[in-house]
Amino acid sequence: MRALSKLSAAVLTSNLPSVALAQESTQIDGANTAWILTATALVLFMTLPGLSLFYGGLVRTKNVLSVLMQCFAIAAVVSVLWLLVGYSIAFGPSESAYWGGLSKALFSGIGVDSVAGDIPETLFATFQMTFAIITPALMVGAFVERIKFSSMLLFASLWTLIVYFPVANWVWGGGWLQQMGLIDFAGGTVVHVTAGVSALVTAIYLGPRNGFLTASMMPHNLTMSFTGAGMLWVGWFGFNAGSALAADGSAGMAMLVTHLSAATGAVTWMAIEWIKHGKPSGLGAITGMVAGLATITPASGSVGPAAALIIGLSGGVVCYYCTTSLKQKFHIDDSLDVFPVHGVGGIVGTLLVGILVSSDLGVFSGRGFAEGMSMASQLGVQALGIVVIGIFSLIATLGLLKFVSILTNGIRISQEEEQMGLDIVAHDEKGYSM
């Protein structure tokens, strides 16, 4: 997502930092600016209202408002953190390979005339902010219906500060993984691996909901979830195609492969359910779609349409079996399947791009490897990025959960409160009046 797509394919493949490249242009391109303005709105649309409605429909009636509130509050708090220090840590000009420093805290030195490539730096910063918003919001799905609102908000804030901002710098802001040549066009590691691994840790730490695997916990409103899923599908075009940072052929290709992978993921999940259970479910269709989107995200700027078919198929199959195994075999209540869909999807896509970026695969060929890279070396870098970011997210999340638990006298609500539902317990309101 970080490389200015109007530059050469080699620059795109190597993922050079776009803020560093900002000094190469001082003239605003109107078409590119208009597209990134649109893409920014689309990415925020993914969280508010897309993700909120998608998650909200999947929980029970007594918790629907709490889920909407969690996503909304995270969007507000992370936006403030982004202004204070987030943008500077992720994309500041520090010479460190691990963080961007604080020289751009409070957007210091960024004005109307500041540019990033050929778009306003204010717009670039806003576009990046929407990614920072959706990442901790994705984790909400792992701990719905059983976490204190105060604990959730404190944890999400600290997690974004300690995990997301530095990792964004490592991969997109000129940090050490970007320097090594890690390919992550729009967030396979920065968004999906961090959120997925951290969601899994949080689900295990909290423990399952009361009645998990013994009582019915069916989605209360699949119509709401379908509506949110449709918004996610459309909004993801801003997520991936917007990451080209230009209105050009790279954005067009990223949009095409994103759509194809989402469609393939949905068809794959439906087919598996049809074969195994005799009927495809609506929940399976939208979950498969999200799996296809998560899997194509790191590869969307590096592969072609035929490769998108492989990626969507792989995401659908692998995420399906991980989803069922996590609950049925390991008895982990990652309530809305954040890790098996987003985390595993991000891992699969990040690895597959190391193969499918090759220009020697016929109809499945991608942009080609950066100079000096081979398939083996690229796969090595991709695997290293996954492992390091995964371990870092795991350790940091566990530490933060323990810290927040101390500060808030436990992060989980009581059994009585869980029975009442978080809408009343946390907000003294109801999602529905009956």
C-alpha positions as CSV (number, residue, x, y, z in Angstrom):
1,M,0.0,0.0,0.0
2,R,2.9,2.2,0.5
3,A,4.5,2.4,-2.9
4,L,3.4,5.2,-5.2
5,S,1.8,3.2,-8.0
6,K,2.6,5.6,-10.8
7,L,6.2,4.6,-10.3
8,S,7.7,1.5,-12.0
9,A,6.6,-2.0,-11.3
10,A,9.9,-2.7,-9.6
11,V,9.3,0.1,-7.1
12,L,5.8,-1.3,-6.4
13,T,7.1,-4.8,-5.9
14,S,9.8,-3.6,-3.5
15,N,7.3,-1.7,-1.4
16,L,9.4,1.4,-1.0
17,P,8.0,3.9,1.6
18,S,5.7,6.4,0.0
19,V,6.4,9.1,2.6
20,A,10.1,8.9,1.8
21,L,9.2,9.2,-1.9
22,A,7.1,12.2,-1.2
23,Q,10.0,14.5,-1.7
24,E,10.2,13.5,-5.4
25,S,7.0,15.5,-6.3
26,T,5.7,18.8,-5.2
27,Q,2.7,19.1,-7.5
28,I,-0.7,17.8,-6.6
29,D,-2.4,15.5,-9.1
30,G,-6.1,16.2,-9.1
31,A,-7.2,12.8,-10.4
32,N,-5.1,10.9,-7.9
33,T,-6.2,13.1,-5.1
34,A,-9.9,12.7,-6.0
35,W,-9.5,8.9,-6.0
36,I,-7.7,8.7,-2.6
37,L,-10.4,11.0,-1.2
38,T,-12.9,8.4,-2.3
39,A,-10.9,5.5,-1.2
40,T,-10.4,7.0,2.3
41,A,-14.2,7.3,2.7
42,L,-14.6,3.7,1.5
43,V,-12.2,2.4,4.1
44,L,-13.9,4.2,6.9
45,F,-17.2,2.9,5.4
46,M,-15.9,-0.6,6.0
47,T,-15.8,0.0,9.8
48,L,-18.6,2.5,10.1
49,P,-21.1,1.0,9.3
50,G,-19.8,-2.1,7.4
51,L,-18.0,-4.0,10.2
52,S,-20.3,-2.7,12.9
53,L,-23.4,-4.2,11.1
54,F,-21.6,-7.4,10.1
55,Y,-20.6,-8.1,13.7
56,G,-23.8,-6.7,15.2
57,G,-26.1,-9.1,13.4
58,L,-24.0,-12.1,14.5
59,V,-24.4,-11.6,18.2
60,R,-27.5,-12.1,20.3
61,T,-30.2,-9.4,20.6
62,K,-29.1,-8.3,24.1
63,N,-25.6,-7.4,22.9
64,V,-26.1,-5.8,19.5
65,L,-25.8,-2.2,20.7
66,S,-22.6,-3.0,22.6
67,V,-21.0,-4.3,19.4
68,L,-22.0,-1.2,17.5
69,M,-20.7,1.0,20.3
70,Q,-17.4,-0.8,20.5
71,C,-16.7,-0.3,16.8
72,F,-17.8,3.4,17.0
73,A,-15.8,4.2,20.1
74,I,-12.6,2.5,18.7
75,A,-13.0,4.7,15.6
76,A,-13.1,7.8,17.7
77,V,-10.3,7.0,20.1
78,V,-7.9,5.7,17.4
79,S,-8.5,8.9,15.3
80,V,-7.3,11.0,18.3
81,L,-4.3,8.7,18.9
82,W,-3.4,8.9,15.2
83,L,-3.2,12.7,15.5
84,L,-1.3,12.7,18.7
85,V,1.5,10.2,17.9
86,G,0.3,7.5,15.5
87,Y,1.0,9.0,12.2
88,S,4.5,10.1,13.4
89,I,5.4,6.7,14.8
90,A,4.2,4.9,11.6
91,F,5.3,7.3,8.9
92,G,7.7,9.8,10.5
93,P,11.1,10.6,9.1
94,S,13.1,8.9,11.8
95,E,16.2,7.1,10.7
96,S,15.3,4.2,13.0
97,A,14.2,1.0,11.2
98,Y,11.7,0.3,14.0
99,W,9.7,3.4,14.5
100,G,9.2,6.8,12.8
101,G,9.9,9.0,15.9
102,L,7.8,11.8,17.2
103,S,8.8,14.7,14.9
104,K,5.3,14.6,13.3
105,A,3.3,14.3,16.5
106,L,0.2,16.4,16.3
107,F,0.8,16.5,12.6
108,S,3.6,19.0,13.2
109,G,4.9,20.5,9.9
110,I,2.0,19.2,7.9
111,G,0.0,21.9,6.2
112,V,-2.2,22.6,3.2
113,D,0.8,22.6,0.9
114,S,2.5,19.5,2.2
115,V,2.6,16.6,-0.3
116,A,3.1,12.9,-0.2
117,G,4.0,11.9,-3.7
118,D,1.5,13.7,-5.8
119,I,-1.4,13.9,-3.2
120,P,-1.7,16.1,-0.2
121,E,0.0,14.7,2.9
122,T,-3.1,15.5,4.9
123,L,-5.0,13.1,2.6
124,F,-2.3,10.4,2.8
125,A,-2.4,10.7,6.6
126,T,-6.2,10.4,6.7
127,F,-6.1,7.4,4.4
128,Q,-3.6,5.7,6.7
129,M,-5.7,6.6,9.7
130,T,-8.7,4.6,8.4
131,F,-6.5,1.5,8.4
132,A,-5.4,2.2,12.0
133,I,-9.1,2.4,12.9
134,I,-10.3,-0.9,11.3
135,T,-7.5,-3.0,12.7
136,P,-8.4,-3.0,16.4
137,A,-12.1,-2.9,15.4
138,L,-11.6,-6.3,13.8
139,M,-10.6,-7.8,17.1
140,V,-14.0,-6.9,18.6
141,G,-15.4,-10.1,17.0
142,A,-13.2,-12.2,19.3
143,F,-14.5,-11.0,22.6
144,V,-18.1,-9.9,22.0
145,E,-20.7,-10.4,24.7
146,R,-18.4,-10.7,27.6
147,I,-15.9,-7.8,28.0
148,K,-16.2,-4.7,30.1
149,F,-16.5,-1.6,27.9
150,S,-13.9,0.3,29.9
151,S,-11.4,-2.6,29.6
152,M,-12.1,-3.0,25.8
153,L,-11.5,0.7,25.2
154,L,-8.3,0.9,27.2
155,F,-7.0,-2.3,25.7
156,A,-7.8,-1.2,22.1
157,S,-6.1,2.1,22.7
158,L,-2.9,0.7,24.2
159,W,-2.8,-2.1,21.6
160,T,-3.0,0.4,18.7
161,L,-0.2,2.4,20.2
162,I,2.1,-0.4,21.1
163,V,1.4,-3.0,18.3
164,Y,-0.2,-1.4,15.3
165,F,1.7,1.9,15.0
166,P,5.2,0.3,15.1
167,V,4.3,-2.7,12.8
168,A,2.9,-0.2,10.3
169,N,6.3,1.5,10.3
170,W,8.2,-1.8,9.9
171,V,6.2,-2.8,6.8
172,W,5.0,0.5,5.2
173,G,6.9,3.4,6.7
174,G,10.4,2.5,5.6
175,G,11.1,0.1,8.5
176,W,13.3,-3.1,8.6
177,L,10.8,-5.5,7.0
178,Q,10.1,-3.1,4.1
179,Q,13.9,-2.8,3.7
180,M,14.1,-6.6,3.5
181,G,11.5,-6.6,0.7
182,L,8.4,-7.9,2.4
183,I,5.4,-7.7,0.1
184,D,2.3,-6.5,1.8
185,F,0.3,-4.2,-0.5
186,A,-2.6,-3.5,1.8
187,G,-2.4,-5.2,5.1
188,G,-2.0,-8.9,5.2
189,T,0.5,-8.6,8.1
190,V,0.0,-5.1,9.4
191,V,-3.8,-5.5,9.6
192,H,-4.8,-9.1,9.5
193,V,-1.9,-11.0,11.2
194,T,-1.7,-8.4,14.0
195,A,-5.5,-8.4,14.6
196,G,-5.9,-12.1,14.1
197,V,-3.2,-13.3,16.4
198,S,-4.2,-10.7,19.1
199,A,-7.8,-11.7,18.8
200,L,-6.9,-15.4,19.4
201,V,-4.9,-14.5,22.5
202,T,-7.7,-12.3,23.8
203,A,-10.3,-15.0,23.2
204,I,-8.2,-17.6,25.1
205,Y,-7.4,-15.1,27.9
206,L,-11.1,-14.2,28.4
207,G,-12.4,-17.7,28.2
208,P,-15.6,-18.8,26.4
209,R,-19.0,-17.2,26.8
210,N,-21.3,-18.9,29.2
211,G,-23.1,-21.7,27.3
212,F,-20.5,-21.9,24.6
213,L,-21.0,-25.2,22.6
214,T,-23.9,-26.2,24.9
215,A,-26.5,-23.5,24.4
216,S,-27.8,-21.9,21.2
217,M,-25.9,-18.7,20.2
218,M,-27.3,-18.2,16.7
219,P,-26.9,-14.8,15.0
220,H,-29.9,-12.6,15.9
221,N,-30.2,-10.8,12.5
222,L,-28.5,-12.2,9.5
223,T,-30.1,-9.6,7.3
224,M,-28.1,-7.0,9.3
225,S,-24.9,-9.1,8.8
226,F,-25.5,-9.4,5.1
227,T,-25.9,-5.7,4.8
228,G,-22.6,-5.2,6.6
229,A,-20.9,-7.8,4.5
230,G,-22.0,-6.0,1.4
231,M,-20.5,-2.8,2.7
232,L,-17.3,-4.6,3.5
233,W,-17.1,-6.0,0.0
234,V,-17.6,-2.6,-1.6
235,G,-15.4,-0.7,1.0
236,W,-12.6,-3.2,0.4
237,F,-12.0,-1.6,-3.0
238,G,-10.8,1.5,-1.1
239,F,-8.7,-0.7,1.1
240,N,-6.9,-2.5,-1.7
241,A,-7.3,-0.4,-4.8
242,G,-6.7,2.8,-2.8
243,S,-3.4,1.4,-1.7
244,A,-2.0,2.1,-5.1
245,L,-2.2,5.8,-4.1
246,A,-3.1,6.7,-7.7
247,A,-5.9,6.5,-10.2
248,D,-4.1,4.2,-12.7
249,G,-3.8,0.7,-13.9
250,S,-2.4,-0.6,-10.7
251,A,-5.5,0.6,-8.8
252,G,-7.7,-1.0,-11.5
253,M,-5.9,-4.4,-11.2
254,A,-6.0,-4.3,-7.4
255,M,-9.8,-3.7,-7.6
256,L,-10.3,-6.5,-10.1
257,V,-8.3,-9.1,-8.1
258,T,-10.0,-8.0,-4.9
259,H,-13.4,-8.6,-6.3
260,L,-12.5,-12.0,-7.9
261,S,-10.9,-13.3,-4.7
262,A,-13.9,-12.3,-2.6
263,A,-16.3,-14.0,-5.1
264,T,-14.2,-17.1,-5.2
265,G,-14.0,-17.3,-1.4
266,A,-17.8,-17.1,-1.1
267,V,-18.3,-19.7,-3.8
268,T,-15.7,-22.0,-2.2
269,W,-17.3,-21.8,1.3
270,M,-20.8,-22.4,-0.1
271,A,-19.5,-25.4,-2.0
272,I,-17.9,-27.0,1.0
273,E,-21.0,-26.5,3.1
274,W,-23.2,-27.9,0.2
275,I,-21.0,-31.0,0.0
276,K,-20.7,-31.6,3.8
277,H,-24.1,-30.5,5.0
278,G,-26.4,-30.7,2.0
279,K,-27.1,-26.9,2.0
280,P,-25.1,-23.8,1.7
281,S,-25.7,-21.2,4.5
282,G,-26.0,-17.5,4.2
283,L,-23.5,-17.1,7.1
284,G,-21.1,-19.3,5.3
285,A,-21.4,-17.3,2.1
286,I,-20.6,-14.0,3.7
287,T,-17.8,-15.5,5.9
288,G,-16.2,-17.0,2.8
289,M,-16.4,-13.6,1.1
290,V,-14.5,-12.0,3.9
291,A,-12.0,-14.8,3.9
292,G,-11.4,-14.1,0.2
293,L,-10.9,-10.4,0.9
294,A,-8.5,-11.0,3.7
295,T,-6.4,-13.4,1.7
296,I,-6.0,-11.2,-1.3
297,T,-5.2,-8.1,0.7
298,P,-1.4,-8.5,0.9
299,A,-1.2,-9.6,-2.8
300,S,-3.6,-7.2,-4.5
301,G,-0.9,-5.0,-5.9
302,S,1.3,-7.9,-7.1
303,V,-0.8,-10.6,-8.8
304,G,-3.1,-10.9,-11.7
305,P,-6.7,-12.1,-12.1
306,A,-5.9,-15.8,-12.5
307,A,-3.8,-15.8,-9.4
308,A,-6.7,-14.1,-7.6
309,L,-8.7,-17.3,-8.3
310,I,-6.0,-19.4,-6.5
311,I,-5.9,-17.0,-3.6
312,G,-9.6,-16.8,-3.1
313,L,-9.9,-20.6,-3.4
314,S,-7.1,-21.2,-0.9
315,G,-8.5,-18.6,1.5
316,G,-12.0,-20.2,1.4
317,V,-10.7,-23.8,2.0
318,V,-8.1,-23.1,4.6
319,C,-10.2,-20.5,6.6
320,Y,-13.2,-22.8,6.5
321,Y,-11.4,-25.7,8.2
322,C,-9.6,-23.5,10.6
323,T,-12.9,-21.9,11.6
324,T,-14.5,-25.3,12.4
325,S,-11.4,-26.7,14.1
326,L,-10.9,-23.7,16.4
327,K,-14.4,-24.1,17.9
328,Q,-15.1,-27.9,17.7
329,K,-11.6,-29.3,18.2
330,F,-9.8,-26.7,20.3
331,H,-12.9,-25.3,22.1
332,I,-11.7,-21.7,21.7
333,D,-14.5,-19.1,21.6
334,D,-13.2,-16.7,19.0
335,S,-16.8,-15.7,18.8
336,L,-17.0,-14.2,15.3
337,D,-14.0,-16.0,13.8
338,V,-11.4,-13.2,13.7
339,F,-8.3,-15.4,13.8
340,P,-9.4,-18.2,11.5
341,V,-10.7,-15.8,8.9
342,H,-8.6,-12.6,9.2
343,G,-5.5,-14.0,10.8
344,V,-5.2,-17.2,8.8
345,G,-6.4,-15.4,5.6
346,G,-3.7,-12.8,6.1
347,I,-1.0,-15.5,6.6
348,V,-2.1,-17.6,3.6
349,G,-2.2,-14.5,1.3
350,T,1.2,-13.2,2.5
351,L,2.8,-16.6,1.7
352,L,1.0,-17.0,-1.6
353,V,2.2,-13.7,-2.9
354,G,5.7,-14.8,-2.5
355,I,5.0,-17.4,-5.2
356,L,2.4,-15.8,-7.4
357,V,4.3,-12.5,-7.8
358,S,6.6,-14.5,-10.1
359,S,6.5,-13.5,-13.7
360,D,7.2,-17.0,-14.9
361,L,3.9,-18.7,-14.1
362,G,2.1,-18.2,-17.4
363,V,-1.5,-17.1,-16.9
364,F,-0.9,-17.0,-13.1
365,S,2.1,-14.7,-13.4
366,G,2.4,-11.5,-11.3
367,R,4.5,-8.4,-11.5
368,G,7.8,-10.2,-11.0
369,F,10.3,-10.3,-8.1
370,A,12.2,-7.2,-7.1
371,E,15.8,-7.1,-8.3
372,G,18.0,-9.6,-6.4
373,M,15.0,-11.6,-5.1
374,S,14.1,-15.2,-6.1
375,M,11.0,-17.2,-5.1
376,A,12.9,-18.9,-2.3
377,S,14.3,-15.6,-0.8
378,Q,10.9,-13.9,-1.2
379,L,9.1,-16.7,0.6
380,G,11.7,-16.5,3.3
381,V,11.1,-12.8,3.8
382,Q,7.3,-13.3,3.8
383,A,7.6,-16.1,6.3
384,L,9.9,-14.0,8.5
385,G,7.4,-11.1,8.5
386,I,4.6,-13.4,9.5
387,V,6.5,-15.1,12.3
388,V,8.0,-11.9,13.8
389,I,4.8,-9.9,13.6
390,G,2.8,-12.8,14.9
391,I,5.1,-13.4,17.9
392,F,5.3,-9.6,18.7
393,S,1.5,-9.3,18.6
394,L,1.1,-12.3,20.8
395,I,3.5,-11.2,23.5
396,A,2.4,-7.6,23.5
397,T,-1.3,-8.6,23.6
398,L,-0.8,-10.9,26.5
399,G,1.1,-8.2,28.4
400,L,-1.5,-5.6,27.7
401,L,-4.4,-7.9,28.8
402,K,-2.7,-8.5,32.1
403,F,-2.0,-4.8,32.6
404,V,-5.6,-3.7,31.7
405,S,-7.0,-6.4,33.9
406,I,-5.2,-5.0,36.9
407,L,-6.2,-1.4,36.0
408,T,-9.9,-2.2,35.5
409,N,-10.2,-4.9,38.2
410,G,-10.7,-7.7,35.7
411,I,-11.7,-7.3,32.1
412,R,-14.6,-9.7,32.0
413,I,-18.1,-9.0,33.1
414,S,-19.8,-11.3,35.7
415,Q,-22.0,-14.2,34.9
416,E,-25.1,-12.3,36.0
417,E,-24.1,-9.3,33.8
418,E,-23.4,-11.7,30.8
419,Q,-26.9,-13.1,31.3
420,M,-28.4,-9.6,31.2
421,G,-26.4,-8.6,28.1
422,L,-24.0,-5.8,27.5
423,D,-26.5,-3.4,26.1
424,I,-28.0,-2.9,29.5
425,V,-24.9,-3.5,31.6
426,A,-22.5,-1.3,29.7
427,H,-24.8,1.4,28.2
428,D,-28.1,1.2,30.0
429,E,-29.8,1.0,26.6
430,K,-31.3,-1.5,24.3
431,G,-30.7,-2.2,20.7
432,Y,-34.3,-3.0,20.2
433,S,-37.5,-1.9,22.1
434,M,-39.8,-4.8,22.6
